[in-house]
Amino acid sequence: MSFFNDVYGIVKRIPRGKVASYGYVATACGMPRAARQVGWALHSNPDPQNIPCHRVVTKDGKCSEAFAFGGENEQISRLVAEGVAFKDGKVDMEKHALKRNDGY
């Protein structure tokens, strides 16, 4: 369960208008090959009001079809409300993805 808590701690720090990939979160937790487990953790999000799991997308900016709190359209809606731009149906990762030097 400690890994899940690490995931939640990282995701809480993703600012509005930014996104991180599952792999980015896994790497930030010290487990670079655990992107799938990040997804499991987010699907079990115990506090969606304070852990913004909608800010985690695939490495190419695709939203989750299995977004745990309302589906892909809900995830897209939440991101758009935060000012996240989309290109060809995916998050514009050049503009909105956290970078390794962002301190996470």
Short mmCIF file of the C-alpha atoms (twelve columns), coordinates in Angstrom:
data_MODEL
# 
_entry.id   MODEL 
# 
loop_
_atom_site.group_PDB 
_atom_site.id 
_atom_site.type_symbol 
_atom_site.label_atom_id 
_atom_site.label_alt_id 
_atom_site.label_comp_id 
_atom_site.label_asym_id 
_atom_site.label_seq_id 
_atom_site.Cartn_x 
_atom_site.Cartn_y 
_atom_site.Cartn_z 
_atom_site.pdbx_PDB_model_num 
ATOM 1   C CA . MET A 1   0.000   0.000  0.000   1 
ATOM 2   C CA . SER A 2   3.007   2.274  0.431   1 
ATOM 3   C CA . PHE A 3   3.438   2.504  -3.365  1 
ATOM 4   C CA . PHE A 4   -0.182  3.648  -3.703  1 
ATOM 5   C CA . ASN A 5   0.443   6.332  -1.075  1 
ATOM 6   C CA . ASP A 6   3.535   7.457  -2.974  1 
ATOM 7   C CA . VAL A 7   1.431   7.699  -6.136  1 
ATOM 8   C CA . TYR A 8   -1.189  9.792  -4.349  1 
ATOM 9   C CA . GLY A 9   1.500   12.104 -2.957  1 
ATOM 10  C CA . ILE A 10  2.942   12.741 -6.430  1 
ATOM 11  C CA . VAL A 11  -0.455  13.201 -8.082  1 
ATOM 12  C CA . LYS A 12  -1.530  15.716 -5.411  1 
ATOM 13  C CA . ARG A 13  1.390   17.898 -6.521  1 
ATOM 14  C CA . ILE A 14  0.421   18.058 -10.213 1 
ATOM 15  C CA . PRO A 15  -0.736  21.661 -10.669 1 
ATOM 16  C CA . ARG A 16  -3.901  22.750 -12.440 1 
ATOM 17  C CA . GLY A 17  -3.336  23.000 -16.173 1 
ATOM 18  C CA . LYS A 18  -0.619  20.336 -16.152 1 
ATOM 19  C CA . VAL A 19  -0.673  16.583 -16.658 1 
ATOM 20  C CA . ALA A 20  1.724   13.721 -15.984 1 
ATOM 21  C CA . SER A 21  1.944   10.352 -17.677 1 
ATOM 22  C CA . TYR A 22  1.519   7.110  -15.773 1 
ATOM 23  C CA . GLY A 23  5.203   6.424  -16.443 1 
ATOM 24  C CA . TYR A 24  6.212   9.838  -15.133 1 
ATOM 25  C CA . VAL A 25  4.376   9.176  -11.865 1 
ATOM 26  C CA . ALA A 26  5.883   5.688  -11.596 1 
ATOM 27  C CA . THR A 27  9.387   7.076  -12.127 1 
ATOM 28  C CA . ALA A 28  8.782   9.847  -9.587  1 
ATOM 29  C CA . CYS A 29  7.852   7.101  -7.100  1 
ATOM 30  C CA . GLY A 30  11.131  5.311  -7.777  1 
ATOM 31  C CA . MET A 31  9.489   2.495  -9.768  1 
ATOM 32  C CA . PRO A 32  9.961   3.407  -13.453 1 
ATOM 33  C CA . ARG A 33  8.482   0.149  -14.731 1 
ATOM 34  C CA . ALA A 34  5.284   0.411  -12.661 1 
ATOM 35  C CA . ALA A 35  3.076   2.573  -14.894 1 
ATOM 36  C CA . ARG A 36  0.291   -0.021 -14.863 1 
ATOM 37  C CA . GLN A 37  0.349   -0.099 -11.059 1 
ATOM 38  C CA . VAL A 38  -0.052  3.693  -11.069 1 
ATOM 39  C CA . GLY A 39  -3.270  3.129  -12.990 1 
ATOM 40  C CA . TRP A 40  -4.446  0.629  -10.390 1 
ATOM 41  C CA . ALA A 41  -3.674  3.089  -7.609  1 
ATOM 42  C CA . LEU A 42  -5.597  5.865  -9.333  1 
ATOM 43  C CA . HIS A 43  -8.543  3.578  -9.997  1 
ATOM 44  C CA . SER A 44  -8.641  3.022  -6.222  1 
ATOM 45  C CA . ASN A 45  -8.287  6.735  -5.419  1 
ATOM 46  C CA . PRO A 46  -9.569  7.074  -1.845  1 
ATOM 47  C CA . ASP A 47  -9.911  10.870 -1.984  1 
ATOM 48  C CA . PRO A 48  -10.823 12.151 -5.466  1 
ATOM 49  C CA . GLN A 49  -11.532 15.641 -4.082  1 
ATOM 50  C CA . ASN A 50  -7.860  16.047 -3.128  1 
ATOM 51  C CA . ILE A 51  -6.049  13.577 -5.397  1 
ATOM 52  C CA . PRO A 52  -6.577  14.866 -8.957  1 
ATOM 53  C CA . CYS A 53  -6.212  11.586 -10.822 1 
ATOM 54  C CA . HIS A 54  -7.758  13.188 -13.908 1 
ATOM 55  C CA . ARG A 55  -4.369  14.891 -14.421 1 
ATOM 56  C CA . VAL A 56  -2.693  11.573 -15.269 1 
ATOM 57  C CA . VAL A 57  -2.774  10.465 -18.916 1 
ATOM 58  C CA . THR A 58  -0.850  8.121  -21.197 1 
ATOM 59  C CA . LYS A 59  2.598   9.147  -22.430 1 
ATOM 60  C CA . ASP A 60  1.090   10.374 -25.695 1 
ATOM 61  C CA . GLY A 61  -1.670  12.369 -23.973 1 
ATOM 62  C CA . LYS A 62  -4.592  9.979  -24.292 1 
ATOM 63  C CA . CYS A 63  -7.190  10.065 -21.553 1 
ATOM 64  C CA . SER A 64  -8.322  6.878  -19.853 1 
ATOM 65  C CA . GLU A 65  -11.340 5.089  -21.263 1 
ATOM 66  C CA . ALA A 66  -11.676 3.546  -17.805 1 
ATOM 67  C CA . PHE A 67  -11.411 6.810  -15.868 1 
ATOM 68  C CA . ALA A 68  -12.747 5.719  -12.500 1 
ATOM 69  C CA . PHE A 69  -14.881 8.747  -11.777 1 
ATOM 70  C CA . GLY A 70  -17.106 9.166  -14.813 1 
ATOM 71  C CA . GLY A 71  -15.310 7.856  -17.880 1 
ATOM 72  C CA . GLU A 72  -13.098 9.407  -20.536 1 
ATOM 73  C CA . ASN A 73  -15.454 12.306 -21.294 1 
ATOM 74  C CA . GLU A 74  -15.461 13.331 -17.628 1 
ATOM 75  C CA . GLN A 75  -11.663 13.287 -17.529 1 
ATOM 76  C CA . ILE A 76  -11.498 15.413 -20.679 1 
ATOM 77  C CA . SER A 77  -14.084 17.814 -19.276 1 
ATOM 78  C CA . ARG A 78  -12.136 18.263 -16.046 1 
ATOM 79  C CA . LEU A 79  -8.887  18.910 -17.918 1 
ATOM 80  C CA . VAL A 80  -10.493 21.403 -20.302 1 
ATOM 81  C CA . ALA A 81  -11.984 23.236 -17.305 1 
ATOM 82  C CA . GLU A 82  -8.414  23.625 -16.010 1 
ATOM 83  C CA . GLY A 83  -7.193  25.098 -19.307 1 
ATOM 84  C CA . VAL A 84  -5.585  21.989 -20.760 1 
ATOM 85  C CA . ALA A 85  -5.505  22.095 -24.569 1 
ATOM 86  C CA . PHE A 86  -6.114  19.082 -26.786 1 
ATOM 87  C CA . LYS A 87  -4.732  18.287 -30.233 1 
ATOM 88  C CA . ASP A 88  -6.232  15.495 -32.325 1 
ATOM 89  C CA . GLY A 89  -8.194  14.197 -29.328 1 
ATOM 90  C CA . LYS A 90  -5.192  14.021 -27.000 1 
ATOM 91  C CA . VAL A 91  -3.679  16.380 -24.439 1 
ATOM 92  C CA . ASP A 92  -1.146  18.714 -26.036 1 
ATOM 93  C CA . MET A 93  1.776   17.220 -24.146 1 
ATOM 94  C CA . GLU A 94  4.234   19.847 -25.389 1 
ATOM 95  C CA . LYS A 95  2.241   22.523 -23.586 1 
ATOM 96  C CA . HIS A 96  0.904   20.685 -20.559 1 
ATOM 97  C CA . ALA A 97  3.108   17.718 -19.582 1 
ATOM 98  C CA . LEU A 98  5.258   17.997 -16.491 1 
ATOM 99  C CA . LYS A 99  8.951   17.803 -17.323 1 
ATOM 100 C CA . ARG A 100 11.596  15.907 -15.383 1 
ATOM 101 C CA . ASN A 101 13.094  19.180 -14.147 1 
ATOM 102 C CA . ASP A 102 9.794   20.378 -12.661 1 
ATOM 103 C CA . GLY A 103 10.860  18.967 -9.290  1 
ATOM 104 C CA . TYR A 104 8.694   15.861 -9.089  1 
# 
